[in-house]
């Protein structure tokens, strides 16, 4: 059990063009979302597709790959770790977000 760790692997399609941020420190940050689909049949035999959206964050060289090769609609494979954080919106309400910090990016499809 000591080899278990926080690890996420997803394959999905990019939902929007990535947001690229160049930080003052010189680091690059890419934020985007991917959709994963799961299909099953309900008790009536109808096909149901369940789509889940995942927030992805990439840093450094991985962010550069995202910037250059990952447009909206691209199928990608992601490996990373799950993180949660909170922030305050413009109205002062506390919001919570869960993101995957991408350590590996695989370009799939055409």
C-alpha positions as CSV (number, residue, x, y, z in Angstrom):
1,X,0.0,0.0,0.0
2,X,2.9,2.4,0.5
3,X,3.2,2.7,-3.3
4,X,-0.2,4.2,-3.7
5,X,-0.2,7.9,-4.4
6,X,-2.3,10.8,-5.7
7,X,-2.4,10.0,-9.5
8,X,-5.0,10.8,-12.1
9,X,-5.1,9.5,-15.7
10,X,-7.7,10.9,-18.1
11,X,-8.4,10.7,-21.8
12,X,-10.8,13.3,-23.2
13,X,-11.4,16.2,-25.6
14,X,-10.4,19.8,-24.9
15,X,-13.5,21.9,-24.3
16,X,-12.1,25.3,-25.0
17,X,-8.9,26.9,-26.3
18,X,-6.4,26.9,-23.5
19,X,-5.8,30.0,-21.4
20,X,-2.0,30.8,-21.5
21,X,-0.5,32.9,-18.8
22,X,3.1,34.2,-18.9
23,X,4.1,34.9,-15.3
24,X,6.6,37.7,-14.2
25,X,9.0,34.9,-13.0
26,X,9.2,33.7,-16.6
27,X,7.2,30.6,-16.0
28,X,4.3,29.7,-18.3
29,X,0.9,28.4,-17.1
30,X,-1.8,26.8,-19.2
31,X,-5.4,26.3,-18.0
32,X,-8.0,24.3,-19.9
33,X,-10.8,21.8,-19.4
34,X,-11.4,18.4,-20.9
35,X,-14.5,16.3,-21.2
36,X,-14.6,12.6,-20.6
37,X,-17.6,10.5,-21.7
38,X,-19.0,7.3,-20.3
39,X,-21.8,5.4,-22.0
40,X,-24.2,2.9,-20.5
41,X,-27.7,1.5,-21.1
42,X,-30.5,2.4,-18.7
43,X,-33.1,-0.2,-17.5
44,X,-35.2,0.6,-20.6
45,X,-32.3,-0.3,-22.9
46,X,-31.6,3.4,-24.0
47,X,-28.0,4.5,-24.4
48,X,-27.1,7.2,-21.9
49,X,-23.9,9.2,-22.2
50,X,-22.5,10.9,-19.1
51,X,-20.1,13.7,-19.7
52,X,-17.8,14.9,-16.9
53,X,-15.7,18.1,-17.2
54,X,-12.2,18.3,-15.6
55,X,-10.1,21.4,-15.0
56,X,-6.5,20.9,-16.1
57,X,-3.4,23.1,-15.1
58,X,0.0,22.7,-16.8
59,X,3.2,24.4,-16.1
60,X,6.6,25.1,-17.9
61,X,7.4,22.9,-20.8
62,X,4.1,21.1,-20.6
63,X,2.3,24.5,-20.8
64,X,4.4,25.3,-23.9
65,X,3.2,22.0,-25.6
66,X,-0.4,22.9,-24.7
67,X,0.0,26.4,-26.2
68,X,1.5,25.1,-29.4
69,X,-0.4,21.9,-30.1
70,X,-3.6,21.7,-28.1
71,X,-6.6,23.5,-29.6
72,X,-10.3,23.2,-28.7
73,X,-11.6,19.8,-29.6
74,X,-8.2,18.0,-29.5
75,X,-8.2,14.6,-27.9
76,X,-5.5,14.3,-25.2
77,X,-4.3,12.0,-22.6
78,X,-3.4,13.6,-19.2
79,X,-1.5,12.2,-16.2
80,X,-1.1,14.3,-13.1
81,X,-2.3,14.8,-9.5
82,X,-5.6,15.9,-8.1
83,X,-5.6,19.2,-6.1
84,X,-8.3,21.3,-4.5
85,X,-8.1,25.0,-3.6
86,X,-10.4,27.8,-2.6
87,X,-10.7,31.5,-3.6
88,X,-13.1,34.4,-3.2
89,X,-15.1,35.6,-6.1
90,X,-15.9,39.3,-6.9
91,X,-18.9,39.2,-4.5
92,X,-16.7,37.9,-1.7
93,X,-18.2,34.4,-1.8
94,X,-15.8,31.6,-1.1
95,X,-15.5,29.1,-4.0
96,X,-13.9,25.7,-4.2
97,X,-12.3,24.2,-7.3
98,X,-10.7,20.8,-8.0
99,X,-8.0,20.7,-10.7
100,X,-5.6,18.1,-12.2
101,X,-2.0,19.4,-12.2
102,X,-0.7,17.9,-15.5
103,X,2.7,16.2,-15.4
104,X,2.4,14.2,-18.6
105,X,0.5,15.1,-21.8
106,X,-0.2,12.8,-24.7
107,X,-1.5,14.1,-28.0
108,X,-4.1,11.7,-29.5
109,X,-6.3,11.7,-32.6
110,X,-5.7,13.7,-35.7
